[in-house]
Amino acid sequence: MSNRGEFWKIKNVSELPDVSVFVQELFDIVASSLIHSPCGDHNTNASCMRFSNGTRLTRSSPTTTVIVNRLPMTVGANWVVPYSPALTLLLNAHVNVEICNNTTAIKYLYKYMHKGTDSVTVAVSDNDSQNMDEVKSYLNTRFLGPHEALNRIMKQKTHGNSPSVSRLGLHLLGEQSIMFDENMTREQMEKMLRNRKKSMLEA
């Protein structure tokens, strides 16, 4: 990917690659597949334009002349769609890559992409009293994605915790939990308390 074996930096994935450092093939792919629609003087009505005192402004950047749709056009870094250099070279196409930085992103990926149509429960009754079966309503509207459904059919785990973590029962001095037999006498309980080991979880 790099003629000099240099690592990619953040600034490199949102501008045209330097052909003196990186391979020409990557530059050609970016120029043909990763240049967004015209803006600036080419298209003053583009969504990336903004007003400031009645004048349209754009972010300035070093420009390069490339061939877009068989026509030479002068473009800058603000024309380049952010990309993954490795995937761009591998697939020779426009590939969007996003980082899943939390668990909700993974849930969104699996459930939103495979979700069914929206559903609404409507009931019409003759009297004011409504005998609503909440259990039946829950079962009728519960959503199971294909991945979760397959895991349940195959009797596989749907969730886990690794490494396993146990919650420690921290407590204040003299307020620890005590287990005892309900048939114990008062003397037996007092003896048990005197002989107990000191807790290591006192805060």
C-alpha positions in Angstrom: 0.0 0.0 0.0 2.8 2.4 0.8 6.1 2.5 -1.2 7.9 3.6 1.9 6.2 1.3 4.4 4.6 4.2 6.2 1.6 3.8 8.4 -1.7 5.5 7.4 -2.7 8.5 9.6 -6.1 10.0 10.1 -5.4 12.8 7.7 -4.5 10.4 4.9 -8.0 8.8 4.7 -9.8 12.0 3.8 -7.6 13.3 1.0 -6.1 12.2 -2.3 -3.2 9.9 -1.6 0.3 11.3 -2.5 1.5 9.2 -5.5 5.1 9.8 -4.5 4.5 8.0 -1.2 1.6 5.6 -1.9 0.8 3.4 -4.9 -0.7 4.9 -8.0 -3.5 2.3 -8.0 -4.9 3.7 -4.8 -4.9 7.2 -6.2 -6.8 6.1 -9.3 -9.4 4.3 -7.2 -10.0 7.3 -4.9 -10.2 9.7 -7.9 -12.7 7.5 -9.7 -14.9 6.2 -6.8 -14.4 8.5 -3.7 -15.0 12.0 -5.0 -18.4 13.4 -3.9 -20.8 15.4 -6.0 -19.6 18.8 -7.3 -19.8 21.8 -5.0 -18.3 25.3 -4.8 -18.2 27.1 -8.1 -19.3 23.9 -9.9 -22.5 23.7 -7.9 -23.4 26.6 -5.6 -26.6 24.8 -4.4 -24.8 21.8 -3.0 -25.7 20.8 0.6 -22.2 21.3 1.8 -22.3 25.0 1.0 -23.3 27.5 3.6 -24.2 31.2 3.8 -22.2 33.8 5.6 -23.3 37.5 5.2 -24.9 36.5 1.8 -21.7 34.9 0.5 -21.2 31.2 0.0 -18.1 29.8 1.7 -16.2 26.5 1.3 -13.3 25.0 3.1 -10.1 25.7 1.2 -7.6 22.9 0.5 -4.8 21.9 -1.8 -6.3 21.1 -5.2 -5.5 18.4 -7.8 -6.9 17.9 -11.3 -8.5 14.5 -11.7 -10.7 12.8 -14.3 -14.3 12.5 -13.1 -16.9 11.0 -15.5 -14.4 11.4 -18.3 -14.1 15.2 -17.6 -11.1 16.9 -16.0 -12.0 18.5 -12.7 -10.0 20.4 -10.1 -10.8 18.9 -6.6 -9.4 19.2 -3.1 -9.3 17.3 0.1 -12.8 18.6 0.9 -14.1 16.6 -2.1 -12.7 13.3 -1.0 -15.0 10.9 0.9 -13.2 9.3 4.0 -12.2 5.8 3.1 -10.3 2.7 4.3 -7.1 2.5 2.2 -6.8 -1.3 2.7 -10.4 -2.1 1.8 -10.3 0.4 -1.1 -7.4 -1.4 -2.6 -8.8 -4.8 -1.9 -12.3 -4.2 -3.3 -11.5 -1.5 -5.8 -14.8 0.3 -4.8 -16.3 2.9 -2.5 -16.5 1.3 1.0 -17.9 3.0 4.0 -16.3 1.9 7.3 -17.6 2.9 10.7 -16.2 1.9 14.2 -18.6 0.1 16.5 -17.6 1.8 19.7 -20.3 0.5 21.9 -22.7 -2.4 22.3 -25.7 -0.4 21.0 -23.9 -0.1 17.6 -23.7 -3.9 17.4 -27.4 -4.2 18.4 -28.3 -1.6 15.7 -26.3 -3.5 13.1 -28.0 -6.9 13.7 -31.5 -5.8 14.6 -32.1 -2.8 12.3 -30.7 -4.5 9.2 -33.0 -7.6 9.6 -36.0 -6.1 11.4 -39.5 -6.7 10.1 -42.3 -4.3 9.6 -43.6 -2.1 12.4 -46.7 -3.4 14.3 -49.4 -1.8 16.4 -51.9 -3.4 18.7 -55.5 -2.0 18.4 -58.4 -3.2 20.5 -62.1 -2.3 20.3 -64.4 -3.0 23.3 -68.1 -2.5 23.9 -67.7 -1.5 27.6 -65.4 0.8 29.5 -63.6 -2.0 31.2 -60.6 -3.4 29.3 -59.3 -6.9 30.1 -55.9 -6.6 28.6 -53.7 -9.7 28.5 -50.2 -8.2 29.0 -48.5 -11.6 28.6 -50.2 -12.3 25.3 -49.6 -8.8 24.1 -45.9 -9.2 24.9 -45.6 -12.5 23.1 -47.4 -11.2 20.0 -45.1 -8.1 19.7 -41.8 -9.5 20.9 -39.1 -9.2 18.2 -36.6 -11.9 17.5 -34.0 -11.3 14.9 -32.7 -14.2 12.7 -29.4 -14.4 14.6 -31.1 -14.7 18.0 -33.8 -17.1 16.7 -31.1 -19.4 15.3 -29.1 -19.3 18.6 -32.3 -20.3 20.5 -33.2 -23.1 18.0 -29.6 -24.5 18.3 -29.8 -24.1 22.1 -26.7 -21.9 22.1 -25.9 -19.1 24.6 -27.5 -15.8 23.7 -25.2 -13.8 26.1 -22.2 -14.3 28.3 -19.6 -12.6 30.4 -15.9 -13.3 30.0 -14.0 -13.3 32.2 -16.6 -14.2 34.8 -17.0 -11.6 37.4 -18.6 -12.0 40.8 -20.0 -9.0 42.7 -18.4 -8.6 46.1 -20.6 -7.9 49.1 -18.9 -4.7 50.4 -20.3 -3.5 53.7 -19.6 -1.1 56.5 -18.1 -2.1 59.8 -20.5 -4.4 61.7 -23.1 -4.4 58.9 -22.1 -7.6 57.1 -24.7 -10.2 56.0 -24.9 -13.2 58.3 -26.3 -16.6 57.5 -27.7 -18.7 60.3 -30.0 -21.6 61.0 -33.5 -20.6 62.1 -33.4 -23.4 64.7 -30.3 -22.1 66.4 -30.6 -20.8 70.0 -29.5 -17.3 71.0 -26.4 -18.8 72.7 -25.4 -20.7 69.6 -25.8 -17.5 67.4 -23.7 -15.5 69.8 -21.0 -18.2 69.8 -21.0 -18.2 66.0 -20.6 -14.4 65.8 -17.7 -14.5 68.3 -15.9 -17.2 66.3 -16.5 -15.9 62.8 -13.5 -14.7 60.8 -13.1 -11.0 60.2 -14.5 -9.9 56.9 -12.1 -8.7 54.2 -14.8 -6.6 52.6 -15.4 -4.0 55.2 -15.4 -0.5 53.7 
